[in-house]
């Protein structure tokens, strides 16, 4: 860590699982990072506490911005807490900060990502859906305005590290690893009985509810394949998914000479967060040391599409084009929320996704302005065919 400049950070989705982990890393380095913006969607109490602690210049809270601003600042030091409630995530991202962390869920983070890149900022992104739906456009903005997209996902962070200094022409395949999720040992013929509580019980990672369900269905790995296509400029057929129960190898790159490079660490997202915040430098002791001798064995296998049909559908969407990817991502948001609320069964998720893919697979690539239209149409269709 040779660069000692204080970095200003805006955290979109600061009360969620990833947002809280980002702030925990920032807490380790109070002389290196200054929080200048925060946002939450529903967690008013925690956002109040974060504003109290970090004293940002701006925040966004759509469920009651005026109320939280008034009730919070009635009893705080006006000179110390000059934070103002802005009207949107996009507006929050437009304010100057060195790094904008996008840790919001769903497509809601799209325009904030666009705003960050249009001002030449650094976008540290954990928001899968934004990259899935508009990755090509975001990469174009990165190139046009001189900004930087840095992945916060453990897998893509690992791949970025493996690719550092390598000639893109020497890359044969990118490999994303998957733990298998909470239901990896449940017999396939018993999956239809799965409850939300069971699907949320991940054996390795502590994540948000939506991504944990996506991990159980392995739809998240399909999204990660699409993300990797955009982030690293490779076609879908050159991004592979490999089952790896221990979650020690987070990503690999296979080269044209037959060699492979992998990044290993204990399964802890702090590594990818610190990689993003300190980029291009290395942090110190981001995660505990990995004792390979104690591991003894690492296991790998190909994904079973009978167990994980959602992964197969996402891979098909990746090859079909942007319209199919947008539609499937939107549909999955609807279906996961419905499953968590008890409105549909576990098996209804892949069954409905298949219908959505069939309807939207011929849409092809779309303009940035059309993303929300396709998203809305896909949600409406999903409710009509998959949610009772």
Number of C-alpha atoms within 10 A of each C-alpha: 10 8 11 9 9 13 17 17 25 28 27 31 27 26 25 22 15 27 21 17 16 23 19 13 17 19 14 11 11 11 12 16 22 20 23 25 29 31 30 24 18 15 15 19 11 15 22 16 13 19 22 16 11 16 19 22 19 22 28 27 24 17 13 13 16 15 12 18 17 10 11 15 17 10 8 12 10 10 7 11 18 13 19 15 20 17 13 16 26 20 16 27 30 19 17 16 19 20 25 30 32 29 25 28 20 17 22 15 23 24 17 22 30 23 20 32 27 18 17 18 24 23 27 25 23 22 26 26 26 27 28 25 32 25 22 21 16 25 19 12 22 22 15 12 14 14 19 19 22 23 28 29 21 24 24 26 22 25 24 21 18 19 19 9 8 11 9 13 8 11 19 17 19 27 23 26 25 25 23 26 22 21 22 20 9 11 9 12 9 8 16 11 11 14 14 17 10 13 22 23 17 19 14 15 16 15 16 13 18 17 19 21 28 22 26 24 26 28 26 24 26 28 25 25 29 29 26 27 22 20 20 16 12 18 15 21 13 16 21 19 21 19 17 20 19 20 22 19 21 25 26 26 23 19 18 11 9 8 10 16 16 16 18 15 18 16 18 17 23 19 25 23 30 21 24 25 27 17 13 10 13 15 17 9 10 17 16 11 9 13 10 12 7 7 10 7 8 12 10 13 12 11 20 12 12 11 20 19 21 28 26 20 21 27 24 17 28 26 16 19 19 27 26 29 32 31 30 33 30 26 27 25 19 19 26 24 15 20 19 19 10 12 15 17 19 24 16 18 23 21 14 22 25 17 16 25 23 13 14 22 20 14 16 14 17 17 11 16 9 11 20 17 12 21 22 15 14 26 21 14 18 23 15 10 13 21 17 8
